[in-house]
């Protein structure tokens, strides 16, 4: 007997939009519970995140992984026009594949993935409507799933890319540790009455792994140490409160400046 596989992957499309903004535009730091695909149609964008900084020109793409704190700027002297779409996948393998291959990378003309990615993105843009019927929504889902399948196929063509279950589990563990750091930092900024040190070692110990193993994980998936990762989170938060306009923001900025992170 021949069978098709049982598939129970949950896919969510959080919507997309196309927008033109003026030079000097800036969107506040944020982290989505989804991947964000951005296509720069005209102008230039600078994207700063905890995993790096990218300057993206017209015709180029970036994919921001879920949970990565980032903010965007329109740079140069001409307006910026961009298309952005947010989507999430409950399948750990797919999350791993997309994050490992496309995070902190610009996809540009000449890259193997470029023409196919552009074709799928333009198909999504062509599906904008004043109102959406059920058929419209299903067609959008099909287009988005085809886009994701195309990206995964690009990853699988890379013979140097390792998709073993061990690596996926390591990736998910690293994501959990990073998530705990973000939660503690947000608590310090918005809720704590007095600044205190954030102990990376204490966070790591919750997962019953050694500091050296945590260091290996972060270097593998973020190309930096856990301490450097936390420092980058603090710097991103500090930029948000660089020009406080109220006492609350002044307090938050003070806390960012005072609390630190304890090393292993």
C-alpha positions in Angstrom: 0.0 0.0 0.0 1.2 3.5 -0.8 0.4 6.3 1.6 0.9 10.1 1.8 2.5 11.3 5.1 0.4 12.7 8.0 1.0 16.4 8.0 -0.1 18.6 10.9 2.0 21.7 10.4 0.3 24.9 11.5 0.9 27.9 9.3 -0.2 31.4 10.2 -0.1 34.5 7.9 -0.3 37.7 9.9 -0.8 39.8 6.9 1.4 42.0 4.8 1.5 45.6 3.6 3.3 47.8 1.1 4.2 51.3 2.3 6.2 54.4 1.2 7.9 56.4 3.9 10.0 59.5 3.8 13.8 59.9 4.5 14.5 59.8 8.2 11.6 57.5 9.0 12.2 55.1 11.8 10.2 52.2 13.2 10.6 51.5 16.9 12.5 48.3 18.1 10.2 45.3 18.2 10.3 41.5 18.1 7.6 39.5 16.2 6.3 36.1 17.1 6.7 35.4 13.3 9.2 35.6 10.5 9.2 38.9 8.6 10.0 38.9 4.9 10.9 42.4 3.6 11.3 43.4 0.0 12.7 46.9 -0.7 11.0 48.2 -3.8 12.6 51.7 -3.8 15.1 53.6 -1.6 17.4 52.2 1.1 16.7 50.7 4.5 19.0 50.0 7.4 17.9 47.2 9.7 19.5 46.9 13.1 19.0 43.8 15.3 20.5 41.8 18.0 22.2 39.6 15.4 23.7 42.3 13.2 23.1 45.3 11.0 22.1 45.3 7.3 21.8 48.0 4.7 19.2 46.9 2.1 18.9 48.5 -1.3 16.1 48.6 -3.9 15.4 45.2 -5.3 16.8 43.3 -2.3 15.3 41.0 0.4 15.8 40.2 4.0 14.2 37.6 6.3 14.0 38.6 9.9 13.6 35.4 12.1 10.9 35.2 14.7 11.7 36.6 18.1 14.6 38.7 16.9 14.4 42.3 18.2 15.0 44.8 15.4 14.3 48.3 14.2 14.2 49.8 10.7 15.3 53.1 9.3 14.8 54.9 5.9 18.3 56.2 5.0 19.4 58.4 2.1 17.7 61.3 0.5 14.9 59.5 -1.4 11.6 57.9 -0.1 11.6 54.3 0.9 9.0 51.9 -0.5 8.9 48.4 1.0 6.7 45.3 1.1 6.6 43.3 4.4 4.8 40.1 5.2 4.7 38.2 8.5 4.2 34.4 8.8 4.8 31.7 11.4 5.3 28.0 11.3 4.8 25.5 14.1 7.2 23.0 12.6 10.6 23.2 14.3 12.5 21.9 11.4 11.2 24.6 9.1 11.9 27.3 11.6 15.4 26.0 12.0 16.0 25.8 8.2 14.8 29.3 7.5 16.6 30.9 10.5 20.0 29.2 10.0 20.1 29.9 6.2 18.6 33.3 5.8 19.0 35.3 9.1 21.3 38.4 9.0 21.7 38.0 5.2 20.7 40.1 2.2 19.3 38.3 -0.7 20.2 40.2 -3.9 20.2 39.8 -7.7 22.6 37.1 -8.7 22.0 35.0 -5.6 20.5 31.5 -6.4 17.4 32.2 -4.4 16.7 35.7 -5.8 14.6 35.2 -8.9 12.3 32.6 -7.4 11.9 34.7 -4.2 11.1 37.8 -6.2 8.6 35.9 -8.3 6.7 34.7 -5.3 6.8 38.1 -3.6 5.5 39.9 -6.6 2.6 37.4 -6.7 1.7 38.3 -3.2 1.8 42.0 -4.0 -0.4 41.4 -7.0 -3.0 39.9 -4.6 -3.7 43.1 -2.7 -7.5 43.9 -2.8 -9.8 46.4 -1.2 -11.7 43.4 0.2 -10.9 39.7 0.3 -13.2 36.8 -0.5 -12.6 33.3 0.8 -11.1 32.4 -2.6 -8.7 35.4 -2.4 -7.6 34.3 1.1 -7.0 30.7 0.0 -5.0 31.9 -3.0 -2.8 34.1 -0.8 -2.2 31.1 1.5 -1.2 29.0 -1.5 1.2 31.7 -2.7 2.8 32.0 0.7 3.2 28.3 1.2 4.8 28.1 -2.2 7.2 30.8 -1.2 8.2 29.0 2.0 8.6 25.7 0.1 10.9 27.5 -2.4 13.1 28.8 0.4 13.3 25.4 2.1 14.2 23.8 -1.3 17.1 26.4 -1.5 18.3 25.3 1.9 18.2 21.6 1.1 20.2 22.2 -2.1 23.1 23.4 0.1 25.1 20.2 0.6 27.0 21.8 3.6 23.8 22.4 5.5 23.2 19.9 8.4 19.5 19.2 9.2 20.1 16.6 11.9 17.6 16.4 14.7 20.4 17.2 17.2 20.9 20.6 15.6 17.2 21.4 15.6 17.0 20.6 19.3 20.1 22.7 20.0 18.5 25.6 18.0 15.3 25.4 20.0 17.2 25.4 23.3 19.3 28.4 22.3 16.0 30.2 21.3 14.6 29.5 24.8 17.7 30.8 26.6 17.6 33.9 24.4 13.9 34.4 25.1 14.5 34.3 28.9 17.1 37.0 28.5 14.7 39.2 26.6 12.0 38.6 29.3 14.3 39.6 32.1 15.5 42.7 30.3 12.0 43.8 29.5 11.0 43.3 33.2 14.0 45.4 34.2 13.0 48.2 31.9 9.3 48.3 32.4 8.5 46.9 35.8 11.5 46.8 38.2 11.7 49.6 40.7 15.5 49.3 41.1 18.1 48.0 38.5 19.7 44.7 39.3 22.2 42.5 37.5 21.0 39.9 35.0 22.9 36.7 35.5 23.5 34.8 32.3 24.8 31.9 34.3 21.6 31.7 36.4 19.4 31.7 33.2 21.5 29.0 31.7 21.4 26.8 34.8 17.6 26.5 34.5 18.2 24.3 31.5 20.7 22.0 33.2 23.5 22.6 30.8 27.0 23.9 31.4 28.1 27.4 30.7 30.6 26.1 28.1 27.8 24.3 26.2 25.6 27.5 26.3 28.6 29.4 24.9 28.9 26.8 22.1 25.2 27.1 21.3 25.2 30.9 21.0 28.4 31.0 18.9 26.8 28.4 16.6 23.5 30.1 16.2 24.2 33.8 16.9 27.9 34.0 16.2 28.5 35.6 19.6 28.6 34.7 23.3 25.5 34.8 25.6 27.0 37.9 27.3 27.5 39.7 24.0 24.0 38.8 23.0 22.6 40.3 26.2 24.7 43.4 25.7 23.3 43.9 22.2 19.8 43.6 23.6 20.6 46.3 26.1 22.0 48.6 23.4 18.9 48.1 21.3 16.8 49.0 24.3 18.9 52.0 25.1 18.4 53.4 21.5 14.7 53.3 22.1 15.0 55.5 25.1 17.9 57.7 23.8 15.6 60.8 23.7 13.2 60.4 26.7 10.1 62.6 26.7 8.6 61.6 30.0 9.6 60.6 33.5 8.8 57.0 32.8 11.2 56.9 29.8 13.9 58.7 31.9 13.6 56.0 34.5 13.8 53.3 31.9 16.9 54.9 30.3 18.5 55.1 33.8 17.9 51.4 34.4 19.3 50.4 31.1 22.5 52.4 31.9 22.9 50.9 35.4 22.1 47.3 35.3 24.6 44.9 33.8 25.0 41.2 33.0 27.1 38.8 35.1 29.4 36.5 33.2 29.8 32.8 33.8 
